[in-house]
């Protein structure tokens, strides 16, 4: 995924500052949240995925990976560190949450 985003950005985008990219991530997360709410008819039906929700998740992934690339952060390494952190938490606490 990183290679795909990097190649796309090199062809079509100019780098954004970290704060602008972070605002983009927040915006995309809000749009994804809206699609989750809509998919449940505002809490009246069971959650179901749909094409609009998948598109918004793609936008969020793109924005997040772009943030990493533009700030010289390896997204795969970040994911690996998070997984290791969660494994340790689970082995110590029986869950991956940071509280308790």
C-alpha positions as CSV (number, residue, x, y, z in Angstrom):
1,X,0.0,0.0,0.0
2,X,2.8,2.4,0.8
3,X,4.3,2.1,-2.6
4,X,1.0,2.7,-4.3
5,X,0.3,5.8,-2.2
6,X,3.9,7.1,-2.7
7,X,3.7,6.7,-6.5
8,X,0.3,8.4,-6.6
9,X,1.4,11.3,-4.5
10,X,4.6,11.8,-6.6
11,X,2.5,12.0,-9.7
12,X,-0.6,13.9,-8.5
13,X,0.0,15.6,-5.2
14,X,2.3,18.1,-3.6
15,X,3.4,17.3,-0.1
16,X,1.2,18.8,2.6
17,X,2.4,20.0,6.0
18,X,1.9,17.6,8.9
19,X,-0.8,19.8,10.4
20,X,-2.8,20.0,7.2
21,X,-2.4,16.2,6.6
22,X,-3.6,15.6,10.1
23,X,-6.6,17.7,9.6
24,X,-7.3,15.7,6.4
25,X,-7.1,12.5,8.5
26,X,-9.6,13.9,11.0
27,X,-11.9,14.9,8.2
28,X,-11.8,11.5,6.6
29,X,-12.4,9.8,10.0
30,X,-15.5,12.0,10.4
31,X,-16.7,11.0,6.9
32,X,-16.2,7.3,7.7
33,X,-18.0,7.8,11.0
34,X,-20.9,9.4,9.2
35,X,-21.1,6.4,6.8
36,X,-21.2,4.0,9.8
37,X,-24.1,6.0,11.3
38,X,-25.9,6.1,8.0
39,X,-25.4,2.4,7.5
40,X,-27.2,1.7,10.7
41,X,-30.0,4.2,9.9
42,X,-28.9,6.2,12.9
43,X,-29.0,3.3,15.3
44,X,-32.2,1.7,14.1
45,X,-30.7,-1.2,12.2
46,X,-27.8,-3.6,12.3
47,X,-24.5,-2.3,11.0
48,X,-23.8,-3.4,7.4
49,X,-20.9,-2.4,5.3
50,X,-21.5,-0.8,1.9
51,X,-19.6,0.7,-1.0
52,X,-19.7,4.3,0.4
53,X,-18.3,3.1,3.7
54,X,-15.5,1.2,1.9
55,X,-14.6,4.3,-0.1
56,X,-14.4,6.4,3.1
57,X,-12.2,3.8,4.7
58,X,-10.0,3.9,1.6
59,X,-9.8,7.7,1.9
60,X,-8.8,7.4,5.6
61,X,-6.1,4.8,4.8
62,X,-4.8,7.0,1.9
63,X,-4.6,10.1,4.2
64,X,-2.9,8.2,7.0
65,X,-0.3,6.5,4.8
66,X,0.4,9.9,3.1
67,X,1.0,11.5,6.5
68,X,3.5,8.8,7.3
69,X,5.3,9.0,3.9
70,X,5.5,12.8,4.0
71,X,7.0,12.7,7.5
72,X,9.5,10.0,6.8
73,X,7.7,7.5,8.9
74,X,7.5,3.8,7.9
75,X,3.8,2.9,8.2
76,X,4.5,-0.8,8.2
77,X,6.9,-0.4,11.1
78,X,4.3,1.6,13.0
79,X,1.7,-1.2,12.5
80,X,4.2,-3.8,13.6
81,X,5.0,-1.8,16.7
82,X,1.3,-1.4,17.5
83,X,0.7,-5.2,17.1
84,X,3.6,-6.0,19.4
85,X,2.3,-3.5,22.0
86,X,-1.1,-5.1,21.8
87,X,0.4,-8.7,22.1
88,X,2.3,-7.6,25.3
89,X,-0.8,-6.0,26.8
90,X,-2.9,-9.0,26.0
91,X,-0.4,-11.4,27.6
92,X,-0.2,-9.2,30.7
93,X,-3.8,-8.1,31.1
94,X,-5.9,-10.5,28.9
95,X,-7.0,-7.5,26.7
96,X,-5.4,-4.9,24.5
97,X,-6.9,-1.8,26.1
98,X,-4.6,0.7,27.7
99,X,-6.7,1.1,30.8
100,X,-7.3,-1.3,33.8
